[in-house]
Amino acid sequence: MPALRLDPAVANAHPDTLIAVVTATGLRGREPWPHTDAAVQQLEQQLADGTWQPADEDDPRIEAWHTAYRSFGTNPRRIRPSVDALGRRLAKKGTLPRINPAVDSYNTVSVRHGLPAGAFDLDHVTGDIDIRHADGTESFTPLGEPDTVENPNPGEIIYTDASIVLTRHWNHRDAHQTCVTENSTHVAFVLETLHATRDGHHLKTAATELQDLLAPHAERTTLHYLDPAQPETTV
């Protein structure tokens, strides 16, 4: 089983980081997911009713990611953290994008709680996954752009396996090769906060919600946490 590791340099730079890792095996992405459908519709209805709105860049949860992006040289208003971009899209259009049930599940949980989320199809991951600073030689193919190859900026925080970058700018965009589709059966989902002291309870609630959405459609789900004190888990 591959490991997922938080590099010591990243942990030192962001010492209050907490990452939830939900792993689903035997995932069935082609059957109906009524609980996910209902969760998406409920969120959109709450937005329409004015009883809820997504976190914006003035919210402390989003502001923390903007500060982190600037710390490794990324302009967060040009290249936005995933939850920031998703919330802005929802606020503008009134609806979340429908991709597939697994992706819709983590998108809904992410934007509801103002926490970045992502996922990797583990059948297309090579070796272990590290969250570390890039040296600039790594290769990244953006989701939806199979013919594009980018190199991250030196010092940029990335998720990477033994051969490719899985996400750039920590959580801005996922790689094409490991994207989650309806055919994905072994998937690691991550939810992240940079302020566990303040927002750890939000993260744990969100992780449980995500696991509850996934569990009816998987043979098995597990939930683990990464932080500077426990920087490694298996997926």
N, C-alpha and C positions, 0 to 999 in steps of 0.2 A: 504494500500500500504506500502511495507517495506521501511525503511529508509536506506540510505547509509551515513555513518558518518566517518569523519576523526578525530581520537582520538587527544585530546590536546597534549599529549606527543609526538606523531608523528609530529604534526604541529610545536611544539616548536623545535624539532630536525631538521626539514626540513622546515623552514619558508617560502620558496619561491615555495612550492609545488602548482601545479595546476592540477586538474583532470577533464577531460571532461567525462560526463556520457550521453551516447545516449541510450535511452530505446525504444525498438521496441515491439509493441503489435500486435497480429494477423499476426505474421511473417509466410511467406509461403516459406519454404525452399526446396520444391520439384519441384518448377517450374523453368524454365530457368531464369538465371540472366545474360543477355548479357552484361550489363555495367560492372559487376564485371569481367566477362571473358575477356573483352577488356582491363580492367585496369591491370589485371595480365599479359596478353600478352604484353601490352605496356611496362611494367616495365622490363620484361625479355628481350624484344627487345632492350631497351635502355642499359641494362647491356651488351648485346652481341655486340652492336654497340660502346660501350665505351663512351657513352654520359652521363652516370650516373653510380654510384656505391653506394652500401649501406655504411652507416656510420660504421667505425670500432672503435676499443677501444681507439684510439687516438682522435676521434671526441669528442668535449666537451659534446655533448648530451649523449654519451655512457660513457664517463669518469665520468660524474656526478653520474651515477648509480653505477659504480664500487666503487666510494668513499662512497656512501651510503651503499652499501653491506658490505664494510669493517667496517663501523661504527657499524653495528650490528653483526659483527663476521662471516660474510660469505665471502669466497674466491671467487671473481667474475670471476676468470679465471678457476675455477673448476665448479662452479655453476653460470652460466651466466644469466644476465638479458635477458628476452625473446627476446627483439629486437636485442640484440647483437648476441644471438644464431641464430636467424632467418636470420640476415644479413650475418653471416658467412656461413650458409648453402647455401644461395642464391649465394654468391660469389663463392663458391666451385662447386656447381652443375649446376648453371646457370638457375635454375627453382625454383619456390616456390612450396611447397607441396600443393596438391589439397585435401582439406578435405571435405568441403561442402560450399555452396555459402556464408553463413553468416561468417564463419570462414575465408574463402578466402578473403572476403571483408576487415575484420579488419587486417588480416596479410599484405595485400597489402598496406593499408594506414599506418600501423605501420612501415614497412620497408622503404617505400618511404620517410617518414618524420623523421625517426630515433627516434621514440617515442614508448615506450612499450604500448602494447594493450592487452586486455583480454576481456572475456565475461562470463556471468553466465546465465544459464537457470533458470529463477526466479521461475518456477513451481517446482523446486527441492531445492529451498532455504528455510530455516526455520527461520522465524523471520527477524530481521534487520541485515544489513551487517556493520561490523566495520573494519576499517583499524587501527590496533593497534599493540603494541608489544606483542609477545607471552609470556605466563608464563611457557610453556613447557609441560603442561598437555593436550593440545588440540590434536585432532586426524585429520590426513590428509591421504587421499587415492589418490595417484598420478594418473593422467590421463593415462588410458590404463593399469593400474595395480589394478584391482578391489579387489584382495585378499591381497593387501599390506596396512598396517597401519603404519604411521610414526608419530612421535611427533616433532613439531618444536623446535628449540633451544630457550631457554629463552632469551628474548630480540630481537629475530628475528621479523621483521615486516611482518605481515600477513593480508590478508583479511579473515574474519571469520563470519559465521552466528551464530545462537544460538546453533548449535550442532556440526558443523565441520569446519575445515579450508578450505577455498575456493582457496587460493593461498599461496604457501610458498615463503620465501625470497622476499616478496613484490610482485614481478611479474615474478618469475622464471618459475613456473609451476602451472597449474590449477588442480583442483580436478576432480576425475573421476565422482562423483555424479552429478555435476552441469555443465558438459561439454555441449557445444552447438552441436546439431545434426540437421539433416534435418527435424526432427519432432518438434523441439523447436519452440514455438509460442510466448513466452514472455521472452525477453532477455535484459539484461543490458550489454552494451559494455562500456569499460573504456579505455581512453587514458591518459597518464601521463607525466608530466615533473617536474623536481625538480628545474628548473630555469625559473619561469614564467616571470621574468623581461627580460630575454634574449630571451626565446623561446616560450613565451605565444602566439605570433602570429602564430608560426608554429603549436602549439597545436590546436588553434581555426580553422585554415585552414584544418587541418587533421580531426577534428571532423565534420566539415561541409561536407567534402568529404565523410566521412563514412556515415553520415546521408543521403546524396544524393544517395549512393549506396543501402541503406536499404529501403528508402521510397517507391520505386515502388513495393516492395514486402511485405509491412506491412500495416495494417489498420491505424496505427498511429505511429509516432516517436516523441520523445521529446529530447531536448538537455539542459543539466544543467551543472554547473561547481561547483566543490568543491575547497576551499582553506582555509587557516587558518582563514580568516575573515568570510567565509560562509562555515562552516564545515559539513553541513548536507543537503541532498536533499532526495526526494522520488523517488523510481524506480518502 
